[in-house]
Amino acid sequence: MNYIKKNYIDSHWLVFIFQGIIAFLAGCISLFTGGNRSADILPIIGLFLLGLAMVEFANSIYRSYNRHGWAVSFLVALFDAIFGLVVLVMVNQPPIWHLTILATYTILRGIFEIVIGFNTTVDPTDRFIWLLCGVTGAIFGIVIFNSGHLPNIDYVRFFGAYMLILGVCSLIYGVANHVQKQEYHEAALAETRAKRSSRRTKKTKKSA
């Protein structure tokens, strides 16, 4: 199980880059777009969640060929897709529904990231990033739930702040894992060369 989770996190670093860009843009639009109606911004949020789902669905297909981590990736994609569709369908409902959907999504995603962070075999830096995103999601989800009494659509701004943090963390994570992948590749090459050199030395000694 740990092997699967490690492969889910450490491989295909481009997925985290794409997701980071999408989440960052969603956060900027939700946080800085003007307006006093959540119905004006919610369709954009729904489309961005569907964008996250499409990236993860493509990732699950890629992983199915390698036969590792595809189930986790598929579940994440399904999660984003369901909430993206729910957001789009519920655009014309009262704001309390919008608040509830965004808060539920944020808390559930935070819990998932905390579980991933505590149950992986990756290094402490990677684990810290996952836990940071998870704790941030749980906190912002609770804040969104308790922000219904605030004026205007502050709960959308809170959601935007969370997505902004998620996007930045995903970008950092993707870049860091790309660097790690290169380092592992170089280390593997160095180990292979060392083994070949050792074999040649042994053969030379035997022939002598």
C-alpha positions as protocol buffer text, in pm:
chain_id: "A"
residue {
  index: 1
  type: MET
  ca { x: 0 y: 0 z: 0 }
}
residue {
  index: 2
  type: ASN
  ca { x: 281 y: 240 z: 86 }
}
residue {
  index: 3
  type: TYR
  ca { x: 441 y: 158 z: -251 }
}
residue {
  index: 4
  type: ILE
  ca { x: 120 y: 261 z: -429 }
}
residue {
  index: 5
  type: LYS
  ca { x: 89 y: 584 z: -233 }
}
residue {
  index: 6
  type: LYS
  ca { x: 452 y: 671 z: -290 }
}
residue {
  index: 7
  type: ASN
  ca { x: 408 y: 620 z: -664 }
}
residue {
  index: 8
  type: TYR
  ca { x: 87 y: 826 z: -657 }
}
residue {
  index: 9
  type: ILE
  ca { x: 272 y: 1120 z: -506 }
}
residue {
  index: 10
  type: ASP
  ca { x: 620 y: 1103 z: -654 }
}
residue {
  index: 11
  type: SER
  ca { x: 549 y: 1010 z: -1016 }
}
residue {
  index: 12
  type: HIS
  ca { x: 409 y: 1222 z: -1296 }
}
residue {
  index: 13
  type: TRP
  ca { x: 507 y: 1556 z: -1141 }
}
residue {
  index: 14
  type: LEU
  ca { x: 344 y: 1749 z: -1427 }
}
residue {
  index: 15
  type: VAL
  ca { x: 3 y: 1663 z: -1282 }
}
residue {
  index: 16
  type: PHE
  ca { x: 78 y: 1873 z: -975 }
}
residue {
  index: 17
  type: ILE
  ca { x: 202 y: 2159 z: -1194 }
}
residue {
  index: 18
  type: PHE
  ca { x: -119 y: 2162 z: -1400 }
}
residue {
  index: 19
  type: GLN
  ca { x: -337 y: 2131 z: -1091 }
}
residue {
  index: 20
  type: GLY
  ca { x: -139 y: 2404 z: -920 }
}
residue {
  index: 21
  type: ILE
  ca { x: -199 y: 2642 z: -1210 }
}
residue {
  index: 22
  type: ILE
  ca { x: -572 y: 2564 z: -1218 }
}
residue {
  index: 23
  type: ALA
  ca { x: -614 y: 2600 z: -841 }
}
residue {
  index: 24
  type: PHE
  ca { x: -409 y: 2922 z: -838 }
}
residue {
  index: 25
  type: LEU
  ca { x: -624 y: 3080 z: -1111 }
}
residue {
  index: 26
  type: ALA
  ca { x: -943 y: 2967 z: -936 }
}
residue {
  index: 27
  type: GLY
  ca { x: -815 y: 3121 z: -613 }
}
residue {
  index: 28
  type: CYS
  ca { x: -728 y: 3453 z: -779 }
}
residue {
  index: 29
  type: ILE
  ca { x: -1067 y: 3480 z: -948 }
}
residue {
  index: 30
  type: SER
  ca { x: -1261 y: 3384 z: -633 }
}
residue {
  index: 31
  type: LEU
  ca { x: -1055 y: 3612 z: -410 }
}
residue {
  index: 32
  type: PHE
  ca { x: -1018 y: 3923 z: -623 }
}
residue {
  index: 33
  type: THR
  ca { x: -1323 y: 3927 z: -853 }
}
residue {
  index: 34
  type: GLY
  ca { x: -1574 y: 4191 z: -753 }
}
residue {
  index: 35
  type: GLY
  ca { x: -1947 y: 4146 z: -710 }
}
residue {
  index: 36
  type: ASN
  ca { x: -2196 y: 4082 z: -433 }
}
residue {
  index: 37
  type: ARG
  ca { x: -2358 y: 3765 z: -568 }
}
residue {
  index: 38
  type: SER
  ca { x: -2203 y: 3421 z: -532 }
}
residue {
  index: 39
  type: ALA
  ca { x: -2404 y: 3310 z: -837 }
}
residue {
  index: 40
  type: ASP
  ca { x: -2178 y: 3530 z: -1051 }
}
residue {
  index: 41
  type: ILE
  ca { x: -1858 y: 3352 z: -945 }
}
residue {
  index: 42
  type: LEU
  ca { x: -1981 y: 3000 z: -875 }
}
residue {
  index: 43
  type: PRO
  ca { x: -1998 y: 2890 z: -1242 }
}
residue {
  index: 44
  type: ILE
  ca { x: -1630 y: 2981 z: -1279 }
}
residue {
  index: 45
  type: ILE
  ca { x: -1544 y: 2784 z: -964 }
}
residue {
  index: 46
  type: GLY
  ca { x: -1739 y: 2485 z: -1097 }
}
residue {
  index: 47
  type: LEU
  ca { x: -1551 y: 2494 z: -1427 }
}
residue {
  index: 48
  type: PHE
  ca { x: -1216 y: 2510 z: -1247 }
}
residue {
  index: 49
  type: LEU
  ca { x: -1311 y: 2209 z: -1032 }
}
residue {
  index: 50
  type: LEU
  ca { x: -1401 y: 2021 z: -1349 }
}
residue {
  index: 51
  type: GLY
  ca { x: -1062 y: 2126 z: -1486 }
}
residue {
  index: 52
  type: LEU
  ca { x: -892 y: 1970 z: -1182 }
}
residue {
  index: 53
  type: ALA
  ca { x: -1099 y: 1656 z: -1239 }
}
residue {
  index: 54
  type: MET
  ca { x: -1000 y: 1632 z: -1607 }
}
residue {
  index: 55
  type: VAL
  ca { x: -629 y: 1655 z: -1519 }
}
residue {
  index: 56
  type: GLU
  ca { x: -671 y: 1383 z: -1257 }
}
residue {
  index: 57
  type: PHE
  ca { x: -877 y: 1161 z: -1489 }
}
residue {
  index: 58
  type: ALA
  ca { x: -601 y: 1184 z: -1749 }
}
residue {
  index: 59
  type: ASN
  ca { x: -354 y: 1101 z: -1474 }
}
residue {
  index: 60
  type: SER
  ca { x: -555 y: 794 z: -1370 }
}
residue {
  index: 61
  type: ILE
  ca { x: -554 y: 668 z: -1729 }
}
residue {
  index: 62
  type: TYR
  ca { x: -179 y: 714 z: -1748 }
}
residue {
  index: 63
  type: ARG
  ca { x: -133 y: 533 z: -1417 }
}
residue {
  index: 64
  type: SER
  ca { x: -360 y: 246 z: -1524 }
}
residue {
  index: 65
  type: TYR
  ca { x: -103 y: 153 z: -1790 }
}
residue {
  index: 66
  type: ASN
  ca { x: 168 y: 147 z: -1522 }
}
residue {
  index: 67
  type: ARG
  ca { x: -65 y: -30 z: -1278 }
}
residue {
  index: 68
  type: HIS
  ca { x: 12 y: 180 z: -973 }
}
residue {
  index: 69
  type: GLY
  ca { x: -186 y: 450 z: -794 }
}
residue {
  index: 70
  type: TRP
  ca { x: -462 y: 470 z: -1056 }
}
residue {
  index: 71
  type: ALA
  ca { x: -743 y: 398 z: -808 }
}
residue {
  index: 72
  type: VAL
  ca { x: -643 y: 684 z: -577 }
}
residue {
  index: 73
  type: SER
  ca { x: -608 y: 917 z: -875 }
}
residue {
  index: 74
  type: PHE
  ca { x: -949 y: 810 z: -1010 }
}
residue {
  index: 75
  type: LEU
  ca { x: -1117 y: 874 z: -674 }
}
residue {
  index: 76
  type: VAL
  ca { x: -966 y: 1222 z: -654 }
}
residue {
  index: 77
  type: ALA
  ca { x: -1086 y: 1296 z: -1008 }
}
residue {
  index: 78
  type: LEU
  ca { x: -1435 y: 1167 z: -926 }
}
residue {
  index: 79
  type: PHE
  ca { x: -1443 y: 1380 z: -611 }
}
residue {
  index: 80
  type: ASP
  ca { x: -1354 y: 1700 z: -800 }
}
residue {
  index: 81
  type: ALA
  ca { x: -1591 y: 1617 z: -1086 }
}
residue {
  index: 82
  type: ILE
  ca { x: -1888 y: 1554 z: -856 }
}
residue {
  index: 83
  type: PHE
  ca { x: -1841 y: 1880 z: -668 }
}
residue {
  index: 84
  type: GLY
  ca { x: -1776 y: 2070 z: -991 }
}
residue {
  index: 85
  type: LEU
  ca { x: -2106 y: 1948 z: -1134 }
}
residue {
  index: 86
  type: VAL
  ca { x: -2291 y: 2012 z: -807 }
}
residue {
  index: 87
  type: VAL
  ca { x: -2161 y: 2369 z: -802 }
}
residue {
  index: 88
  type: LEU
  ca { x: -2281 y: 2429 z: -1158 }
}
residue {
  index: 89
  type: VAL
  ca { x: -2622 y: 2272 z: -1096 }
}
residue {
  index: 90
  type: MET
  ca { x: -2678 y: 2467 z: -772 }
}
residue {
  index: 91
  type: VAL
  ca { x: -2586 y: 2810 z: -909 }
}
residue {
  index: 92
  type: ASN
  ca { x: -2944 y: 2938 z: -893 }
}
residue {
  index: 93
  type: GLN
  ca { x: -3008 y: 2810 z: -541 }
}
residue {
  index: 94
  type: PRO
  ca { x: -2996 y: 3035 z: -232 }
}
residue {
  index: 95
  type: PRO
  ca { x: -2649 y: 3142 z: -107 }
}
residue {
  index: 96
  type: ILE
  ca { x: -2671 y: 2907 z: 193 }
}
residue {
  index: 97
  type: TRP
  ca { x: -2643 y: 2615 z: -50 }
}
residue {
  index: 98
  type: HIS
  ca { x: -2338 y: 2771 z: -212 }
}
residue {
  index: 99
  type: LEU
  ca { x: -2175 y: 2818 z: 127 }
}
residue {
  index: 100
  type: THR
  ca { x: -2249 y: 2459 z: 230 }
}
residue {
  index: 101
  type: ILE
  ca { x: -2111 y: 2310 z: -92 }
}
residue {
  index: 102
  type: LEU
  ca { x: -1787 y: 2509 z: -81 }
}
residue {
  index: 103
  type: ALA
  ca { x: -1733 y: 2437 z: 289 }
}
residue {
  index: 104
  type: THR
  ca { x: -1800 y: 2064 z: 245 }
}
residue {
  index: 105
  type: TYR
  ca { x: -1561 y: 2041 z: -50 }
}
residue {
  index: 106
  type: THR
  ca { x: -1287 y: 2227 z: 135 }
}
residue {
  index: 107
  type: ILE
  ca { x: -1313 y: 2018 z: 452 }
}
residue {
  index: 108
  type: LEU
  ca { x: -1331 y: 1682 z: 271 }
}
residue {
  index: 109
  type: ARG
  ca { x: -1035 y: 1768 z: 49 }
}
residue {
  index: 110
  type: GLY
  ca { x: -842 y: 1881 z: 356 }
}
residue {
  index: 111
  type: ILE
  ca { x: -912 y: 1553 z: 534 }
}
residue {
  index: 112
  type: PHE
  ca { x: -800 y: 1355 z: 228 }
}
residue {
  index: 113
  type: GLU
  ca { x: -473 y: 1548 z: 211 }
}
residue {
  index: 114
  type: ILE
  ca { x: -408 y: 1493 z: 582 }
}
residue {
  index: 115
  type: VAL
  ca { x: -463 y: 1118 z: 537 }
}
residue {
  index: 116
  type: ILE
  ca { x: -224 y: 1114 z: 239 }
}
residue {
  index: 117
  type: GLY
  ca { x: 32 y: 1312 z: 438 }
}
residue {
  index: 118
  type: PHE
  ca { x: 29 y: 1072 z: 731 }
}
residue {
  index: 119
  type: ASN
  ca { x: 26 y: 753 z: 522 }
}
residue {
  index: 120
  type: THR
  ca { x: 303 y: 801 z: 270 }
}
residue {
  index: 121
  type: THR
  ca { x: 666 y: 696 z: 257 }
}
residue {
  index: 122
  type: VAL
  ca { x: 788 y: 1024 z: 110 }
}
residue {
  index: 123
  type: ASP
  ca { x: 1041 y: 1253 z: 274 }
}
residue {
  index: 124
  type: PRO
  ca { x: 947 y: 1497 z: 554 }
}
residue {
  index: 125
  type: THR
  ca { x: 933 y: 1800 z: 324 }
}
residue {
  index: 126
  type: ASP
  ca { x: 677 y: 1636 z: 95 }
}
residue {
  index: 127
  type: ARG
  ca { x: 476 y: 1519 z: 393 }
}
residue {
  index: 128
  type: PHE
  ca { x: 480 y: 1869 z: 541 }
}
residue {
  index: 129
  type: ILE
  ca { x: 336 y: 2019 z: 220 }
}
residue {
  index: 130
  type: TRP
  ca { x: 51 y: 1766 z: 215 }
}
residue {
  index: 131
  type: LEU
  ca { x: -27 y: 1821 z: 583 }
}
residue {
  index: 132
  type: LEU
  ca { x: -13 y: 2198 z: 535 }
}
residue {
  index: 133
  type: CYS
  ca { x: -269 y: 2180 z: 254 }
}
residue {
  index: 134
  type: GLY
  ca { x: -485 y: 1943 z: 457 }
}
residue {
  index: 135
  type: VAL
  ca { x: -486 y: 2149 z: 775 }
}
residue {
  index: 136
  type: THR
  ca { x: -545 y: 2466 z: 571 }
}
residue {
  index: 137
  type: GLY
  ca { x: -842 y: 2303 z: 400 }
}
residue {
  index: 138
  type: ALA
  ca { x: -994 y: 2187 z: 729 }
}
residue {
  index: 139
  type: ILE
  ca { x: -953 y: 2533 z: 885 }
}
residue {
  index: 140
  type: PHE
  ca { x: -1088 y: 2723 z: 586 }
}
residue {
  index: 141
  type: GLY
  ca { x: -1379 y: 2481 z: 557 }
}
residue {
  index: 142
  type: ILE
  ca { x: -1480 y: 2552 z: 916 }
}
residue {
  index: 143
  type: VAL
  ca { x: -1437 y: 2925 z: 858 }
}
residue {
  index: 144
  type: ILE
  ca { x: -1659 y: 2908 z: 550 }
}
residue {
  index: 145
  type: PHE
  ca { x: -1927 y: 2720 z: 745 }
}
residue {
  index: 146
  type: ASN
  ca { x: -1924 y: 2992 z: 1011 }
}
residue {
  index: 147
  type: SER
  ca { x: -1918 y: 3288 z: 772 }
}
residue {
  index: 148
  type: GLY
  ca { x: -2283 y: 3286 z: 670 }
}
residue {
  index: 149
  type: HIS
  ca { x: -2359 y: 3583 z: 893 }
}
residue {
  index: 150
  type: LEU
  ca { x: -2095 y: 3801 z: 725 }
}
residue {
  index: 151
  type: PRO
  ca { x: -2199 y: 4058 z: 462 }
}
residue {
  index: 152
  type: ASN
  ca { x: -2166 y: 4009 z: 88 }
}
residue {
  index: 153
  type: ILE
  ca { x: -1999 y: 3682 z: -20 }
}
residue {
  index: 154
  type: ASP
  ca { x: -1701 y: 3660 z: 213 }
}
residue {
  index: 155
  type: TYR
  ca { x: -1725 y: 3279 z: 215 }
}
residue {
  index: 156
  type: VAL
  ca { x: -1633 y: 3280 z: -155 }
}
residue {
  index: 157
  type: ARG
  ca { x: -1327 y: 3491 z: -70 }
}
residue {
  index: 158
  type: PHE
  ca { x: -1227 y: 3239 z: 198 }
}
residue {
  index: 159
  type: PHE
  ca { x: -1262 y: 2959 z: -54 }
}
residue {
  index: 160
  type: GLY
  ca { x: -1051 y: 3159 z: -297 }
}
residue {
  index: 161
  type: ALA
  ca { x: -780 y: 3203 z: -33 }
}
residue {
  index: 162
  type: TYR
  ca { x: -774 y: 2827 z: 21 }
}
residue {
  index: 163
  type: MET
  ca { x: -751 y: 2754 z: -351 }
}
residue {
  index: 164
  type: LEU
  ca { x: -471 y: 3008 z: -380 }
}
residue {
  index: 165
  type: ILE
  ca { x: -273 y: 2830 z: -107 }
}
residue {
  index: 166
  type: LEU
  ca { x: -350 y: 2492 z: -263 }
}
residue {
  index: 167
  type: GLY
  ca { x: -229 y: 2615 z: -600 }
}
residue {
  index: 168
  type: VAL
  ca { x: 98 y: 2754 z: -467 }
}
residue {
  index: 169
  type: CYS
  ca { x: 167 y: 2437 z: -265 }
}
residue {
  index: 170
  type: SER
  ca { x: 92 y: 2217 z: -567 }
}
residue {
  index: 171
  type: LEU
  ca { x: 331 y: 2418 z: -783 }
}
residue {
  index: 172
  type: ILE
  ca { x: 605 y: 2397 z: -521 }
}
residue {
  index: 173
  type: TYR
  ca { x: 538 y: 2026 z: -479 }
}
residue {
  index: 174
  type: GLY
  ca { x: 550 y: 1959 z: -852 }
}
residue {
  index: 175
  type: VAL
  ca { x: 880 y: 2143 z: -896 }
}
residue {
  index: 176
  type: ALA
  ca { x: 1032 y: 1976 z: -589 }
}
residue {
  index: 177
  type: ASN
  ca { x: 933 y: 1629 z: -708 }
}
residue {
  index: 178
  type: HIS
  ca { x: 1071 y: 1698 z: -1055 }
}
residue {
  index: 179
  type: VAL
  ca { x: 1405 y: 1786 z: -896 }
}
residue {
  index: 180
  type: GLN
  ca { x: 1387 y: 1474 z: -677 }
}
residue {
  index: 181
  type: LYS
  ca { x: 1310 y: 1258 z: -979 }
}
residue {
  index: 182
  type: GLN
  ca { x: 1617 y: 1390 z: -1157 }
}
residue {
  index: 183
  type: GLU
  ca { x: 1831 y: 1330 z: -848 }
}
residue {
  index: 184
  type: TYR
  ca { x: 1703 y: 972 z: -816 }
}
residue {
  index: 185
  type: HIS
  ca { x: 1773 y: 912 z: -1185 }
}
residue {
  index: 186
  type: GLU
  ca { x: 2128 y: 1044 z: -1152 }
}
residue {
  index: 187
  type: ALA
  ca { x: 2184 y: 835 z: -838 }
}
residue {
  index: 188
  type: ALA
  ca { x: 2056 y: 524 z: -1017 }
}
residue {
  index: 189
  type: LEU
  ca { x: 2291 y: 589 z: -1309 }
}
residue {
  index: 190
  type: ALA
  ca { x: 2584 y: 639 z: -1072 }
}
residue {
  index: 191
  type: GLU
  ca { x: 2499 y: 311 z: -895 }
}
residue {
  index: 192
  type: THR
  ca { x: 2478 y: 126 z: -1227 }
}
residue {
  index: 193
  type: ARG
  ca { x: 2813 y: 262 z: -1336 }
}
residue {
  index: 194
  type: ALA
  ca { x: 2967 y: 166 z: -1003 }
}
residue {
  index: 195
  type: LYS
  ca { x: 2839 y: -192 z: -1040 }
}
residue {
  index: 196
  type: ARG
  ca { x: 2974 y: -218 z: -1393 }
}
residue {
  index: 197
  type: SER
  ca { x: 3310 y: -85 z: -1281 }
}
residue {
  index: 198
  type: SER
  ca { x: 3317 y: -336 z: -995 }
}
residue {
  index: 199
  type: ARG
  ca { x: 3239 y: -623 z: -1232 }
}
residue {
  index: 200
  type: ARG
  ca { x: 3515 y: -516 z: -1469 }
}
residue {
  index: 201
  type: THR
  ca { x: 3761 y: -499 z: -1182 }
}
residue {
  index: 202
  type: LYS
  ca { x: 3669 y: -850 z: -1070 }
}
residue {
  index: 203
  type: LYS
  ca { x: 3705 y: -984 z: -1425 }
}
residue {
  index: 204
  type: THR
  ca { x: 4046 y: -817 z: -1458 }
}
residue {
  index: 205
  type: LYS
  ca { x: 4163 y: -974 z: -1131 }
}
residue {
  index: 206
  type: LYS
  ca { x: 4042 y: -1319 z: -1239 }
}
residue {
  index: 207
  type: SER
  ca { x: 4214 y: -1298 z: -1578 }
}
residue {
  index: 208
  type: ALA
  ca { x: 4536 y: -1187 z: -1409 }
}
